[in-house]
Amino acid sequence: MDLKNYTAKGVLPVNSVLSVKGLTPSDLMEILSECERLGRKEEFGEDMDFLKNKNYCLITSNRLGAGRLAFEIAVSSLGAKPITLPLGGSNVDAFISTPESVKAIAKLNISAFFVGTKMQKDAFVLSDSLKKIPVINANIDDGPVHALSAVLCVYERIGRLFGIKVCFLGNVENHSELFRAFSKCGADISVFSPENESGLFDECRQFSEIIICEDARSAADKADVIVVDGNSPEYYLTEELSSVAKDGCPVFHSVPAKDSPDLFEKCVEH
């Protein structure tokens, strides 16, 4: 399924977005198509306040940060009001696990909740309590929002998703949602990893080709995209290894990337 030739239906059959695993390839195309449409409207200065008079709430364990800032800017740009609940430590679990507290806040004209915590289960627990109110899992490490934004970034950079080669070096478990998103968008994936994520690989083989490589060079050879999370030198992205990938190959790495041993210095600069 190619995003470039996809005709959007304008309808998402799911109420909440909790994981890429729970979305079909068509669901991903719908979300990415809408992102593209909004991007064009913003580029041409068109009115985008179609969420006017709605309230959207972010529950976050990060009092400051790019995720919170991005949420507030995005919601405001669509005409809605962002509400942020910064809850630290055990307060997050205490709030989300108490249905009475959640439902009381939901009655304050909240149209949807975003959960930007470090625990994947938080969004699922909140969704179970709310039932009818949409919940979006904005997990700050490896959630569907993070994965889809990365995939959209690649599409804007390369111009396609179907048939590209995505290389994963090192820890795949930390990027399972991103792995699923690329696969469900039709990208072929090469992996050089210390872990045997056989369940994840078998799950994704129904959507795209998954190749397990015996060395980093084979995995990175002619790659369109590289995802790095190296925990030992054999999984590091060196300048020599980068040279076998395609020119201009985007590299994804958790932040902060500066001083991370698994990336060569010039790569971090770009």
CORDATA-V424269 format. One record per backbone hydrogen bond with DSSP energy under -0.5 kcal/mol. NH is the residue of the N-H (numbers start at 1). CO is the residue of the C=O. Records with the same first field share a line. If there is no record, write none. Layout:
# CORDATA-V424269
NH: CO, CO
This chain:
# CORDATA-V424269
3: 1
5: 2
6: 3
8: 6
13: 11
17: 135
18: 16
23: 20
28: 24
29: 25
30: 26
31: 27
32: 28
33: 29
34: 30
35: 31
36: 32
37: 33
38: 34
39: 35
40: 36
41: 37
42: 38
43: 39
44: 40
45: 42
46: 41
50: 48
51: 78
52: 49
53: 79
54: 51
55: 109
56: 81
57: 112
58: 83
59: 57, 114
60: 58, 85
61: 116
63: 61
69: 65
70: 66
71: 67
72: 68
73: 69
74: 70
75: 71
76: 72
77: 73
78: 74, 75
79: 76
80: 75
81: 54
82: 80
83: 56
85: 58
86: 84
87: 60, 85
91: 88
92: 89
93: 89
94: 90
95: 91
96: 92
97: 93
98: 95
99: 97
101: 98
102: 98
103: 99
104: 100
105: 101
106: 102
107: 103
108: 105
109: 107
110: 106
111: 55, 109
112: 55
113: 134
114: 57
115: 136
116: 59, 114
117: 115
120: 118
122: 119
123: 120
124: 120
125: 121
126: 122
127: 123
128: 124
129: 125
130: 126
131: 127
132: 130
133: 130
134: 111
136: 113
137: 17, 135
138: 115, 136
140: 117
143: 139
145: 137
147: 143
148: 144
149: 145
150: 146
151: 147
152: 148
153: 149
154: 150
155: 151
156: 152
157: 153
158: 154
159: 154, 155
163: 186
164: 161
166: 164, 188
167: 165, 225
168: 190
169: 167, 227
170: 192
171: 229
172: 170
175: 172
176: 173
179: 175
180: 176
181: 177
182: 178
183: 179
184: 180
185: 181
186: 183
187: 182
188: 164
189: 209
190: 166
191: 211
192: 168
197: 195
198: 196
201: 197
202: 198
203: 199
204: 200
205: 201
206: 203
207: 204
208: 204
211: 189, 209
212: 210
213: 191, 211
219: 215
220: 216
221: 217
222: 244
223: 220
224: 165
225: 165
226: 250
227: 167
228: 226, 252
229: 169
235: 232
236: 233
237: 262
238: 236
242: 238
243: 239
244: 241
245: 242
246: 223
249: 246
250: 224
252: 226
254: 228
260: 257
263: 260
264: 237
267: 264
268: 264
269: 265
270: 266, 267
